[in-house]
Amino acid sequence: MRFNSKSSIQPSLHDVNGLVRFKGCYLLKAVGSRAIGNNIKVRVAIFADIENTGTIEVRLLGGNFGELVRFENEYLQIEVAFKKLKFGHFFYLAWYEEKGALADNFVSDHLANVITNDVANLKSAVAEMVCTLPTACMRDYCANILDQLPESLSSCAWEKLSKSLVGKKEEEVCIFLTEFMCRDDVLLCGYFLDLMHEKKPYQIWEKKLLGH
């Protein structure tokens, strides 16, 4: 594989061979580690195109990306660089930032529309599921949680959320959405569930914590 000094903005991840640096808005699919020989493990992140048609594995060098895992299934602004060693080469993450106003600088209108339309459709599907909850206070509570979820939440995260709600009782829906919003922070989950007039979801959640 031959590399040169070429850089690019928002390339397809199928077309990054030959680049020494690129940046753009991509979906963080996973953060983990893998062995590279001699029992050496390296931390890596997997990013996907906005349309989820291609992926790339990049290494996480040093200790600068400890918080990255909390952005799984969200879109991030990233800059990736190429590093060549004596016995190989790899891409590594040079920089990242949450998707915001900077996205307009290097995400085309087409790709931005893909994100907006896909997320809007999936969010609408989840909202319709919440509207079918029979108890008014639980229905209102869950609808309010949906309004609190971050705008940067990806289509993959919304799809996973919608599938997770299928077949759940209304109390379970309240608990699941609360845990999803609070990222499983026990104190926050308890705080929000206790705000509800109907205490059954809180009681079920509390018993689950105690292993009952």
N, C-alpha and C positions, 0 to 999 in steps of 0.2 A: 504494500500500500504506500503510495507516494504522497507526501504532504508538502504544501508550499506555504507561502505567507498570506494566503487568501483568508479573508474574514467575511462574515455574512450576518444579515439581520433577518430573523424569522425564517430560516431555511427549513424545508421538510427534513425530518430526521432520517429519511432514507437517503438524503443527499449531503450529509455532513462529511463524508470521506473526502479528504483533500483540504479541509478547513483546519486552520490552526486556532481559530477563535470564532465563536458565534454567540449571538444573544437573541432573546425573544421571549414570548409568553408561552409556557408549556405546563402541562398537567403533571404534578408530582404523584406518581402511582405508588411508590414504595420506597422505604428507607431500610437498609439492612446491612448485612456483611456477607462476604464470601471468601473462600480460601483461594490463594493464588500460588500455592506450592510451598513445600517445606513448612507446613503448618502455620503459614503466615495468613492472617485474615485482614482484609481491608474493608472499610466502611464504604458503601456505595448507595447511590440513589438512582431510581428508574424514573425517567421522564417520558411523557408521550406527547405527540402532536395534539393540538386542540381538537382535531377531528379524530383523534385516537387511531391513526392509520400507521404510525411508526413509533418506535421507542428507542431510547438510548440509555446505556448504563454509564454513569459518571462516578468517579471516585470522590470521596470526601476527605480531603487532606487536612491534617492538623486537628485541632479541637474547636474549629470555628462554626461547626454546623450542628451543635448539640440540640438546638431547638427545631431543627428542620422537620423532624418526624411529626410534629403537631400540625404540619401543613399537608399531610397526605390527603390525596383526593381533592386538592385545591390547585388553582392556577397560580403560578408564580412567574415573576420576571426573573430570568436567569442569564448569566453569562458563563459560557463553558469554554475551556481552553484545552489545547492539545499539549501533551508532555511526552517527549521521546527520551527513552533510557537506552542504555547499552544493550539490554536484552529484551526490549519491547517498547510498547507505547500505549497510551491510554488518554481518554478525555477526563478532565476533572472539573468540578464546580468551582468557579472563581468568585462568584457573587450571586446573591439572590435577594429578592424583595417581594413583598406581597403585591398582587396585581392591583393597580390603582390607576391614577391619571397617566402614569408613564406608559401604560399599555398602548395608548393612542399613538405613541411615537413610533412603534415598530410592529404593530399588529394590523394587518390589512382590514378594511371594512368587511370583506367577506368572512374572514376568520372571526372577527368580533361578532358578526351576525350568527355564526354557527354556535358560539357560546350562548348568546342571548336567547336565541330561539329554543335551543335544546333545553336549557335550564328552565326557561319559562314554561315549556310544555310539561316537564317532569314536576316542577313545583306545583303547577295547576292540578296534576293528577294526585299528588299527595294531599293538597288542600281539599280536593273532592272526597278523598277517603276520610279525612277528619270531619267533614260536614255530615257524614253518615253516622257519627257517634250518637247514640240515643240520649245521653244525659247532657243537658245544656251546659252545665258548668264545666264539665270535662271537655266538651266540644269547644267552648270559648277559650279554655286554658290552652288546648293544643293549637288552636288557631293563632293565639298570641305567641306561642313558642315559634311557630313557623315564621312569623314576622320578625323574630329576633335573630334568626339564623343569618350568618354573614353572607353578603352579596357575592363574595368570592367563592362560595361553595360550588364545586364543579358539578357537571352533569352526571359524572360517575357517582358522586356522593349522593345526589338526589335520587338516582336510580336505585342505589343500594338501600337508601332510606325507604323508598316506596315498596320495595320487595320485602323489607324487614317488617313492615306493618301489616302485610297480608295475613289474615287469619287470627290476628291478635284481638283479645277482648279490649274494651275501651280503657279499663284500668291499666292494662299492659301497654297500650298506645301512649297513655300519659307518661308512664314510667320510661318507656323507650325514648320518647322525644325529649324528655327532661335530661336523661343521661347523654343523649346525643348532643344537645345544646351545651351541656356543662362539661363535655368531654370526660365523663365519668368521675368528675370531682365530687366526692361523697358529700362534703359540706354544702356545696352549691345545690346539689340534687335535693338534699333534705330540705334546704331553705325554700326552694321553689315549690316542691310538692306540698309542703306544709302550708303554703299560701292558699291552696285550694280549699273551697268550702267543703267539698266532698273529701273526706279523709281516707277513704278506702284505698286509693292508689298509694298514699303515704304508708299506710299500714302494711300493704303487700310488699312494698319496697323495703320497709324496715325488717320484715320477716326474712326477706331474701338475703339481706345483709347478714342477718344472724344465722343463716343457714337452715332456716325452717322451711 
